[in-house]
Amino acid sequence: MDIIYVHRIASKDGQYVHVEELTNAIKEQGHHIRFIAPQFTDESEFGSDGGFVSKLKQKLPLWVYEILELTYSSLIAFKLIRAIFQKRPDFIYERYNLYQPAGVIVAKLFKLPILLEVNAPLFDERAKYSGIALPKLAMAVENFTWKHATKVLPVTQVLAEILIKRGVKKNKVEVIHNGINIHVYEKFELKPKIDENKEIIVGFVGFLNPWHRLDLAIEAMSELKDFNIRLLCVGEGNDNIKEKLQTQCNALGMPDKVHFTGLKDRDEVFDFVKQFDIALQPAVTAYASPLKLFEYMAAGSIIIAPDSNNILEIVDENTSILFENENSESFKAKLKFAISNFNDLFNLRQNARQLILDKGFTWQENARKVVNIANNILESK
């Protein structure tokens, strides 16, 4: 099939990983993709914030930036139309962004199917964290875009319910969770049980934020000083969080029990995740499908995760140790339990790794789902 993929991602982060993994899997299965997207993304280093776009957002009044976003959608429309005239695609696939109705408008104009991947309710998210200057316009554009897509593909059922409440027809919504590349999965091996003298690695991947409560992980570890344990944090942070956590370790008499790798490329991240005996998902956005969770599962780590509804769509008590969501004492207690009973929990590690295959949590399977959905739409015409 010939596919036009539309996205507006200028940063090279978890969002870009999703785009890259899914599109590589689609191409791997013999399909052709043409991109309508910022040109500088491929040239950026992993972890970059979008450079010019990020600086522009900081300098301009919010309402001006939002008008520019909507204006940029006109450029997307022009590029889409030109690409369609060059060669009519079988369908358009778009990663949803706020103030970007061009895809659904052009798809309707040319009577093409458009599959809209939704990773977050961006109006709600931006209103909460950075503010929206033109809320009525933003909400109207978001509703229009969601409702006029041929098919909407949220990453969790929690997010699907948000879409449906906002007026998207239920039969137009199909959940596709995130996943892991099957080729990466095959490089992981389930590590055997460990002897009493081997170090237990407690690992975390991601941007280090205070609300991840890694301080509680250190506190729990300090109460188990008889165990040979270390916290391995893969990623960068803000608010001097690394210094604060290291200071905490020093104060608790564990100066060598935490290690920060800093920002790493994707391949390097997997090398570190392979080392994790216990993997932390201390907090989660209520509608997200965390990439790190699938990596933890593939590595066969004991996963400590909140019992929020979106996490329970992926794992359960047979594959993870679940703590009460947003309960810091529950998180701490579950981590202590995992460390104290590591070898007795080998079946959880086996089950988590097997679940990737049983539920098809791979980018290759997601690619097949996307193409099958498009095929079904085309055949029903």
Secondary structure, DSSP 8 states (H G I E B T S, - for coil): -EEEEE----S-SHHHHHHHHHHHHHHHTT-EEEEES-TTTTTS-TT---THHHHHHHHS-HHHHHHHHHHHHHHHHHHHHHHHHHS--SEEEEE--TT--HHHHHHHHTT--EEEEESS-HHHHHHHHT--S-HHHHHHHHHHHHHHSSEEEESSHHHHHHHHHTT--GGGB------B-HHHHTT--------TTS-EEEEEES-B-GGG-HHHHHHHHHTTTTS-EEEEEEB-BSTTHHHHHHHHHHHTT-TTSEEE-BS--HHHHHHHHTT-SEEE-----TT---HHHHHHHHHT-EEEEE--HHHHTT--TTTSEEE-TT-HHHHHHHHHHHHHTGGGGHHHHHHHHHHHHHTT-BHHHHHHHHHHHHHHHHHH-
